[in-house]
Amino acid sequence: MSIKVENIVKRYGQQLALDQVNFTIDSGEITGFLGPNGAGKSTLMKIVTGFLSPDSGNVQVEGMDVDVTRTAFRAKIGYLPEHNPLYPEMYIREYLRMVAGFYQLNDPKGCVERVIEMTGLAYESTKKIGALSKGYKQRVGLAQALIHDPRVLILDEPTSGLDPNQLDEIRALIKTISHEKTVLLSTHIMQEVDALCSRIIIIKEGKLVADGSNSEIKKLSKGHGQKVLFSTLENIHAEALLALPFVDEVSVVSANNFMVTSEVEKEIRPALFHAAVQNRWTILTMVEESNSFEEIFRELTR
């Protein structure tokens, strides 16, 4: 396994920031790390990267205990913090050569050119960092995290504050990078989770409340039944659908398009089909809709 977190506890004075957090992440996974503000996400990421020490518990990265004093550990992990710490007065290559020096790389110039090409910085590479857009500053942050070719990437809110075009670019870059690396990614953007992550970990008030694949997390919704988008060629009324067995709620999406919600854990598609046959409705759409990550996130962290 690539990251192993065991019984992590962290306090800030009287405040319990992390309470017995446990999880493991296998090599090659992109894991979304979610939670409301103040849940402990950044604290845990700083512990995994060695910037903070836990009060108790243990973390291993690629089989090695966290120890930032060891070059071998630093070589295994790349970190982009939430507030990207750059030097605005430095040129891109100048800054990346400095970072390469921290890792004592054998070919610092070659490593700089490699990450500039990888992160799409070539077009802007003659500029000072302070002259870059937010999106390109994030690329510089990713470049410094990747320059030593680590096996594990820790990315804390990597797309915060980006416009839609910049979001797409950074997501595509992270997805490309992840083919060869393990990525732990914190975010508040649920579309990002759906687009990037194969697994999701959710914490609330320092405690882990969910851990699983996207499909497993979507099944955790407790307050909703099955949702089916149903539409017909004929004009029908919502009341006709509401009268069917196990139907709990019907909302009108548009003309002859309805979102039909079942009672909890009830299957309603057979009833919809039989009603259509009996009433000679022409079915245009009958598609089960998954509960959104936003709904599930609110349920688990409210």
Residue pairs with C-beta under 8 A, 6 or more apart in sequence:
1 24
1 25
1 26
1 27
2 25
2 26
2 27
2 28
2 29
2 61
2 62
2 151
2 152
2 182
3 23
3 24
3 25
3 48
3 59
3 60
3 61
3 152
3 182
3 184
4 24
4 25
4 58
4 59
4 60
4 61
5 21
5 22
5 23
5 24
5 44
5 48
5 57
5 59
6 22
6 57
6 58
6 59
7 20
7 21
7 22
7 56
7 57
7 58
8 18
8 20
8 21
8 22
8 44
8 47
8 54
8 56
8 57
8 58
8 59
9 16
9 18
9 19
9 20
9 21
9 54
9 55
9 56
9 57
10 16
10 17
10 18
10 40
10 43
10 44
10 47
10 52
10 54
10 55
10 206
11 17
11 55
16 206
17 40
17 43
17 206
18 40
18 43
18 44
18 47
18 54
18 206
19 205
19 206
19 207
20 57
20 207
21 40
21 44
21 57
21 203
21 206
21 207
21 208
22 208
23 201
23 208
23 211
25 31
25 182
25 184
25 199
26 182
27 151
27 182
28 178
28 180
28 181
28 182
29 182
29 183
29 198
29 199
30 174
30 175
30 178
30 183
30 185
30 196
30 197
30 198
30 199
31 182
31 183
31 184
31 185
31 197
31 198
31 199
31 200
31 201
32 185
32 186
32 187
32 192
32 193
32 196
32 197
32 199
32 200
32 201
33 41
33 44
33 45
33 184
33 185
33 186
33 187
33 201
33 203
34 41
34 186
34 187
34 188
34 193
34 200
34 201
34 202
34 203
34 297
35 41
35 186
35 202
35 203
35 204
35 301
36 204
36 301
38 205
39 203
39 204
39 205
39 206
39 301
40 203
40 205
40 206
41 156
41 186
41 203
42 81
42 82
42 156
42 186
43 52
44 203
45 79
45 81
45 154
45 156
45 184
45 186
46 52
46 81
47 53
47 54
47 59
47 66
48 59
48 61
48 66
48 77
48 154
48 184
49 66
49 68
49 77
49 79
49 154
50 66
50 67
50 68
50 73
50 77
51 68
51 79
58 65
59 65
59 66
60 66
61 73
61 76
61 77
61 152
62 76
62 151
62 152
64 70
64 72
64 73
64 76
65 73
66 73
67 73
68 74
71 103
71 104
74 103
74 148
75 103
75 148
75 150
76 150
76 151
76 152
77 150
77 151
77 152
77 153
77 154
78 144
78 145
78 146
78 148
78 150
78 152
78 153
78 154
79 145
79 153
79 154
79 156
80 138
80 141
80 142
80 144
80 145
80 153
80 154
80 155
80 156
80 158
81 156
82 156
82 157
82 160
82 186
84 137
84 138
84 140
84 141
86 95
86 129
86 137
86 140
86 141
87 95
87 129
88 128
88 129
88 130
89 128
89 129
89 130
90 98
90 128
90 129
91 126
91 127
91 128
91 129
92 116
92 121
92 124
92 125
92 126
92 127
92 128
92 129
92 132
92 140
92 143
93 112
93 116
93 125
95 129
95 140
95 144
96 112
96 115
96 116
96 140
96 143
96 144
96 147
97 108
97 109
97 112
99 144
99 147
100 108
100 111
100 112
100 147
100 148
101 108
103 147
103 148
105 111
105 147
105 148
111 147
111 148
111 149
112 147
115 121
115 143
115 144
115 146
115 147
116 122
116 125
116 143
118 143
118 146
118 177
119 139
119 140
119 142
119 143
119 146
119 173
120 139
120 169
120 173
121 136
121 139
121 140
121 143
124 132
124 136
129 137
129 140
132 140
133 166
134 161
134 162
134 166
135 162
135 163
135 165
135 166
135 169
135 170
138 158
138 159
138 162
138 166
138 170
139 170
139 173
141 158
142 155
142 158
142 170
142 173
142 174
142 177
145 153
145 155
146 153
146 177
150 181
151 181
151 182
152 181
152 182
152 183
152 184
153 177
153 178
153 181
153 182
153 183
153 184
154 184
155 174
155 183
155 184
155 185
155 186
156 186
157 186
157 187
157 188
158 170
158 174
158 185
158 187
159 166
159 167
159 170
159 171
159 187
159 189
159 192
160 188
162 170
167 189
167 192
171 192
171 195
171 196
174 183
174 185
174 196
175 195
175 196
177 183
178 196
185 192
185 196
185 197
187 193
190 292
190 293
190 294
190 297
193 200
193 214
193 293
194 214
194 293
197 214
198 213
198 214
199 211
199 212
199 213
199 214
200 210
200 211
200 212
200 213
200 214
200 217
200 293
201 208
201 210
201 211
202 208
202 209
202 210
202 211
202 217
202 297
202 300
202 301
203 209
204 300
204 301
209 300
209 301
210 217
210 220
210 300
212 220
217 293
217 296
218 290
218 291
218 293
218 296
220 296
220 299
220 300
221 291
221 295
221 296
221 299
222 264
222 299
223 264
223 299
224 261
224 264
224 291
224 295
225 246
225 248
225 261
225 262
225 263
225 264
225 265
225 266
225 268
226 261
226 262
226 266
226 267
226 268
226 269
226 288
227 259
227 260
227 261
227 262
227 288
227 289
227 290
227 291
228 259
228 260
228 261
228 262
228 268
228 269
228 272
228 286
228 287
228 288
228 289
229 253
229 257
229 258
229 259
229 260
229 285
229 286
229 287
229 288
229 289
230 241
230 257
230 258
230 259
230 260
230 272
230 283
230 285
230 286
231 253
231 256
231 257
231 258
231 283
231 284
231 285
232 256
232 276
232 281
232 282
232 283
232 284
233 256
233 281
233 282
233 284
234 256
234 280
234 281
234 282
235 255
235 256
236 256
236 279
236 281
238 250
238 251
238 252
238 258
240 275
240 279
241 247
241 250
241 258
241 260
241 272
241 275
242 249
242 250
244 268
244 271
244 272
244 275
245 268
245 271
246 262
246 263
246 266
246 267
246 268
246 271
247 260
247 261
247 262
247 263
247 268
247 271
248 261
248 262
248 263
249 260
249 261
250 258
250 259
250 260
250 261
251 258
251 259
251 261
252 258
253 259
256 284
257 285
259 289
260 268
260 272
262 268
269 286
269 288
272 283
272 286
273 283
273 286
275 281
276 282
276 283
